[in-house]
Amino acid sequence: MIRIYYREKEYMHTKRKYRVNEDFFKTWSNNMAYILGFFAADGHISSRNHTVCFSQKDPEILEQIRCELQSNHPLVLNNTDVHTLIIGSKVMKYDLIDLHGMTSDKSTSLRMPKIPVICLKNGFIKIWNYI
């Protein structure tokens, strides 16, 4: 009789420094449609790491987005007075790419996503027109 012993992998479970609702972009809602449109205009997906960024001169808008995403990530102010909300989330990054067609080079490849009719009345279309 041959016995095979499997050693359980020991994973170091570390708590994340910042929290975020990683499933936010999985379900359509008016707020999600608005934030997706905002991201299409003023957002960025990193091609080098798993971050999703929202940038804006007005920090109040980013505070509202951060609240809606249930995040406690800090806002970062750069040397040109632009505030950025940088969210480290592999799940959120790939939801934006796979579910909504966002890419790291969206300025040259972005297409209008399929939006449920219920969400079309929201600001998504208004924001989309500015892109």
C-alpha positions as CSV (number, residue, x, y, z in Angstrom):
1,M,0.0,0.0,0.0
2,I,1.4,3.4,-1.0
3,R,0.5,6.3,1.2
4,I,0.6,9.8,-0.1
5,Y,0.8,12.6,2.4
6,Y,-0.3,16.0,1.3
7,R,1.1,18.9,3.3
8,E,-1.4,21.6,3.6
9,K,-0.1,24.9,2.2
10,E,0.3,27.4,4.9
11,Y,-0.8,30.7,3.7
12,M,0.1,33.9,5.5
13,H,-3.2,35.7,5.8
14,T,-2.5,39.4,6.0
15,K,-5.2,42.0,6.4
16,R,-5.4,44.5,3.6
17,K,-4.3,48.0,4.5
18,Y,-7.2,49.5,2.7
19,R,-10.7,48.2,2.0
20,V,-12.9,48.4,-1.2
21,N,-16.0,46.7,-2.5
22,E,-14.2,44.7,-5.2
23,D,-17.5,43.5,-6.6
24,F,-18.8,47.1,-7.3
25,F,-18.5,46.8,-11.1
26,K,-20.2,43.4,-11.3
27,T,-23.7,44.7,-10.9
28,W,-25.4,47.5,-12.8
29,S,-26.9,50.3,-10.9
30,N,-27.3,54.0,-11.6
31,N,-24.4,54.8,-9.4
32,M,-22.2,52.1,-11.0
33,A,-23.1,53.5,-14.4
34,Y,-22.2,57.0,-13.4
35,I,-18.8,55.9,-11.8
36,L,-18.1,53.7,-14.9
37,G,-18.7,56.8,-17.1
38,F,-16.5,58.9,-14.8
39,F,-13.8,56.2,-15.0
40,A,-14.0,56.2,-18.8
41,A,-13.4,60.0,-18.8
42,D,-10.9,60.4,-15.9
43,G,-9.8,56.9,-14.9
44,H,-6.8,54.7,-15.6
45,I,-6.0,51.0,-15.4
46,S,-2.3,50.3,-14.8
47,S,-0.7,47.9,-17.3
48,R,2.1,47.1,-14.8
49,N,0.2,46.4,-11.6
50,H,-3.3,45.7,-10.3
51,T,-4.5,49.3,-9.7
52,V,-7.5,51.3,-10.8
53,C,-7.1,55.0,-10.6
54,F,-9.6,57.9,-10.7
55,S,-8.1,61.4,-11.1
56,Q,-9.7,64.8,-10.7
57,K,-8.9,68.3,-9.6
58,D,-11.9,68.5,-7.4
59,P,-11.4,66.1,-4.4
60,E,-15.1,66.1,-3.4
61,I,-16.0,64.1,-6.5
62,L,-13.3,61.5,-5.6
63,E,-14.5,61.5,-2.0
64,Q,-18.0,60.6,-3.2
65,I,-16.7,57.9,-5.5
66,R,-14.5,56.5,-2.7
67,C,-17.6,56.4,-0.4
68,E,-19.7,54.6,-3.1
69,L,-16.9,52.1,-3.5
70,Q,-16.9,51.5,0.2
71,S,-13.2,52.3,0.2
72,N,-10.8,53.9,2.7
73,H,-8.0,54.4,0.2
74,P,-6.4,57.8,0.5
75,L,-6.5,60.5,-2.0
76,V,-3.1,61.5,-3.4
77,L,-2.3,65.0,-4.5
78,N,0.3,65.3,-7.2
79,N,2.5,68.3,-8.0
80,T,0.0,69.6,-10.6
81,D,-2.8,69.9,-8.1
82,V,-4.6,66.8,-9.4
83,H,-6.1,64.4,-6.8
84,T,-6.0,60.7,-7.5
85,L,-7.8,57.8,-5.9
86,I,-5.6,54.7,-6.4
87,I,-7.3,51.4,-5.6
88,G,-5.2,48.2,-5.6
89,S,-7.6,45.5,-6.6
90,K,-7.0,42.7,-9.2
91,V,-10.7,41.8,-9.1
92,M,-11.8,45.3,-9.8
93,K,-9.2,45.8,-12.6
94,Y,-10.3,42.6,-14.4
95,D,-14.0,43.4,-14.0
96,L,-13.4,46.7,-15.7
97,I,-11.5,45.0,-18.5
98,D,-13.5,41.8,-19.0
99,L,-17.0,43.1,-18.2
100,H,-16.9,46.7,-19.5
101,G,-14.2,46.7,-22.1
102,M,-11.8,49.2,-20.4
103,T,-8.1,48.9,-21.1
104,S,-4.9,50.6,-20.1
105,D,-4.9,52.4,-23.4
106,K,-8.6,53.3,-23.4
107,S,-8.0,56.7,-25.1
108,T,-7.4,54.9,-28.4
109,S,-9.5,51.7,-28.0
110,L,-12.5,52.5,-25.8
111,R,-16.0,51.5,-27.1
112,M,-19.4,52.2,-25.6
113,P,-20.2,49.3,-23.3
114,K,-23.6,47.6,-23.3
115,I,-25.6,49.4,-20.7
116,P,-29.0,48.2,-19.4
117,V,-31.8,50.5,-20.4
118,I,-32.6,51.3,-16.8
119,C,-29.2,52.9,-16.4
120,L,-29.2,54.9,-19.6
121,K,-31.1,57.8,-18.0
122,N,-28.1,58.2,-15.6
123,G,-25.2,60.5,-16.2
124,F,-23.2,57.8,-18.0
125,I,-24.3,59.1,-21.4
126,K,-23.7,62.7,-20.4
127,I,-20.1,61.8,-19.3
128,W,-19.6,59.6,-22.3
129,N,-20.3,62.6,-24.6
130,Y,-17.3,64.5,-23.1
131,I,-14.8,61.8,-23.9
